[in-house]
Amino acid sequence: LTQCTQPTGYVLDNTDCDDTDENINPTTIWYADTDTDGYGDASDSLTQCTQPTGYVLDNTDCDDTDENINSGAIEIPNNGIDDDCNAATPDGTLSINDDLNFGNTLISPNPFNDYINIKLPLSFNNKIFDVKVFDLNGRLVFNNTFKASNGTIKVSNLNRLEQATYLVKIVNIKTSQSIRKKLIKY
């Protein structure tokens, strides 16, 4: 009678290509890390046993062209960029928060086509404002400085924007007070 027993630390399966790392096997998915920040692009992957050059196990990089944008980054407030690849982290730029409002600021027409009128309280007459328009991905698509005249700022040349929803941020240059409003381009 011959009896065989499996030695401790051995298995019948011989497909493990890296016995020093339990996370690496023939079906390991590697993700491209073109910006070399250690975070990979989920849309660019390879399945193989050994780690290819330029690839990592992590797949949480939302912008693999910028080493400063990845899931390990700290969100920088008010820069219009999703630095930490987490849309739930407030950036400040995209929040619709009227806590620092200029009274009853009105924007018309909304929806707009090629221009908007920003109606401010008359106390802001002759004041200088930055007007920034962001797409919903946080990208700055329009930025200009205007002087309020009769409590109104007319922003023109918006016809180059695509039909979409935008956020406009109006900043008082002197006080840095700002207000954000949603805009729709038709």
C-alpha positions as CSV (number, residue, x, y, z in Angstrom):
1,L,0.0,0.0,0.0
2,T,1.5,3.3,-1.1
3,Q,0.1,6.5,0.3
4,C,0.9,10.0,-1.0
5,T,0.2,13.1,0.9
6,Q,0.4,16.7,-0.2
7,P,3.4,18.4,1.3
8,T,2.7,21.6,3.3
9,G,3.0,24.7,1.1
10,Y,2.5,22.8,-2.2
11,V,-0.5,22.6,-4.5
12,L,-1.4,20.6,-7.6
13,D,-2.0,23.8,-9.7
14,N,1.2,24.9,-11.4
15,T,-0.1,28.1,-13.1
16,D,1.1,30.6,-10.5
17,C,3.7,32.7,-12.3
18,D,4.9,34.7,-9.2
19,D,4.7,32.7,-6.0
20,T,6.0,35.6,-4.0
21,D,2.9,37.7,-4.6
22,E,-0.5,36.2,-4.0
23,N,-2.2,39.0,-6.0
24,I,-0.4,38.1,-9.3
25,N,-1.6,35.2,-11.3
26,P,-2.1,34.3,-15.0
27,T,-5.4,36.3,-15.0
28,T,-3.9,39.5,-13.4
29,I,-5.2,42.7,-15.1
30,W,-2.5,45.4,-15.4
31,Y,-3.5,49.0,-16.2
32,A,-1.6,51.6,-18.2
33,D,0.1,54.3,-16.1
34,T,1.3,56.7,-18.8
35,D,1.9,59.6,-16.4
36,T,3.9,57.3,-14.0
37,D,2.0,58.4,-10.9
38,G,1.4,54.8,-9.8
39,Y,-2.3,54.9,-10.7
40,G,-3.6,53.2,-13.8
41,D,-6.2,53.9,-16.5
42,A,-9.2,51.5,-16.2
43,S,-9.8,51.9,-20.0
44,D,-6.4,50.6,-21.0
45,S,-5.5,47.2,-19.6
46,L,-3.6,43.9,-20.3
47,T,-4.2,40.5,-18.8
48,Q,-1.0,38.6,-18.2
49,C,1.1,37.0,-15.5
50,T,4.1,39.4,-15.4
51,Q,3.9,43.1,-14.9
52,P,4.5,44.9,-18.3
53,T,6.6,48.0,-18.4
54,G,4.3,51.1,-17.8
55,Y,1.5,49.1,-16.2
56,V,0.3,48.9,-12.6
57,L,-2.3,46.9,-10.6
58,D,-4.3,50.1,-9.7
59,N,-7.1,51.2,-12.0
60,T,-8.3,54.4,-10.3
61,D,-6.6,57.2,-12.4
62,C,-9.2,59.4,-14.0
63,D,-6.6,61.4,-16.0
64,D,-3.6,59.3,-17.0
65,T,-2.0,62.3,-18.8
66,D,-1.4,64.3,-15.6
67,E,0.6,62.9,-12.7
68,N,-1.1,65.3,-10.3
69,I,-4.6,64.0,-10.9
70,N,-5.3,60.5,-9.4
71,S,-7.2,58.8,-6.7
72,G,-4.4,59.5,-4.2
73,A,-4.3,63.3,-4.8
74,I,-5.7,65.9,-2.5
75,E,-8.6,67.9,-3.9
76,I,-7.6,71.5,-4.5
77,P,-10.5,73.8,-3.9
78,N,-11.9,76.1,-6.5
79,N,-9.6,75.0,-9.4
80,G,-12.3,73.4,-11.5
81,I,-10.5,70.1,-11.6
82,D,-11.4,66.7,-10.1
83,D,-7.9,66.3,-8.6
84,D,-8.7,63.2,-6.5
85,C,-10.8,61.4,-9.2
86,N,-13.8,61.5,-6.8
87,A,-16.7,63.6,-8.2
88,A,-18.3,63.5,-4.7
89,T,-15.4,65.6,-3.2
90,P,-16.5,69.2,-3.4
91,D,-14.3,71.4,-5.4
92,G,-16.2,74.6,-4.7
93,T,-16.2,75.7,-8.3
94,L,-19.1,73.5,-9.3
95,S,-21.2,73.8,-6.2
96,I,-24.4,75.8,-6.7
97,N,-24.3,77.7,-3.4
98,D,-25.6,81.2,-3.1
99,D,-24.4,81.8,0.4
100,L,-22.2,84.7,-0.8
101,N,-24.8,86.2,-3.0
102,F,-25.2,89.6,-4.4
103,G,-28.9,89.9,-3.4
104,N,-31.3,88.9,-6.2
105,T,-28.8,88.4,-9.0
106,L,-30.7,87.3,-12.2
107,I,-29.3,85.8,-15.4
108,S,-31.3,86.0,-18.6
109,P,-32.0,84.6,-21.0
110,N,-31.7,81.2,-19.5
111,P,-31.6,79.0,-21.6
112,F,-29.3,81.2,-23.7
113,N,-27.8,81.0,-27.2
114,D,-25.0,83.6,-27.7
115,Y,-25.2,86.0,-24.8
116,I,-26.4,86.4,-21.2
117,N,-27.3,89.5,-19.1
118,I,-26.3,89.3,-15.5
119,K,-28.6,91.7,-13.5
120,L,-27.0,92.7,-10.2
121,P,-28.3,95.1,-7.4
122,L,-27.5,98.7,-8.3
123,S,-25.0,98.9,-5.4
124,F,-22.7,96.9,-7.6
125,N,-22.8,99.5,-10.4
126,N,-19.3,100.2,-11.9
127,K,-17.8,97.3,-10.0
128,I,-15.4,94.9,-11.7
129,F,-16.3,91.2,-12.0
130,D,-14.7,88.1,-13.3
131,V,-17.2,85.9,-15.1
132,K,-16.2,82.3,-15.5
133,V,-18.2,79.6,-17.2
134,F,-17.5,75.9,-16.4
135,D,-18.8,72.8,-18.1
136,L,-20.1,70.0,-15.9
137,N,-16.7,68.3,-15.9
138,G,-15.3,71.4,-14.2
139,R,-13.4,72.6,-17.2
140,L,-13.2,76.4,-17.6
141,V,-14.7,77.2,-21.0
142,F,-15.1,81.0,-20.8
143,N,-13.3,83.6,-18.6
144,N,-13.5,87.3,-18.9
145,T,-13.5,90.5,-16.8
146,F,-16.4,93.0,-17.0
147,K,-17.5,96.2,-15.4
148,A,-21.1,96.4,-14.3
149,S,-23.0,99.2,-16.0
150,N,-26.4,100.2,-14.6
151,G,-26.3,97.0,-12.5
152,T,-25.9,94.8,-15.6
153,I,-23.1,92.8,-17.1
154,K,-23.7,91.7,-20.7
155,V,-21.6,88.6,-21.6
156,S,-21.5,88.0,-25.3
157,N,-19.7,85.6,-27.7
158,L,-21.1,82.5,-26.0
159,N,-22.3,81.1,-29.3
160,R,-19.1,78.9,-29.6
161,L,-20.2,76.9,-26.5
162,E,-22.0,73.6,-27.3
163,Q,-25.5,72.9,-26.3
164,A,-25.2,71.8,-22.7
165,T,-25.6,72.7,-19.0
166,Y,-23.0,75.0,-17.6
167,L,-22.2,76.8,-14.3
168,V,-21.3,80.4,-14.3
169,K,-19.2,81.9,-11.4
170,I,-19.4,85.7,-11.0
171,V,-16.6,87.1,-8.7
172,N,-16.4,90.6,-7.4
173,I,-12.7,91.5,-8.0
174,K,-12.4,93.8,-5.0
175,T,-14.1,91.7,-2.3
176,S,-13.7,88.2,-3.8
177,Q,-17.4,87.5,-3.1
178,S,-18.8,85.2,-5.6
179,I,-22.1,83.6,-6.8
180,R,-22.7,80.6,-8.9
181,K,-25.6,79.9,-11.1
182,K,-26.6,77.1,-13.5
183,L,-26.9,78.0,-17.2
184,I,-28.4,76.0,-20.1
185,K,-27.2,76.6,-23.7
186,Y,-29.7,75.7,-26.4
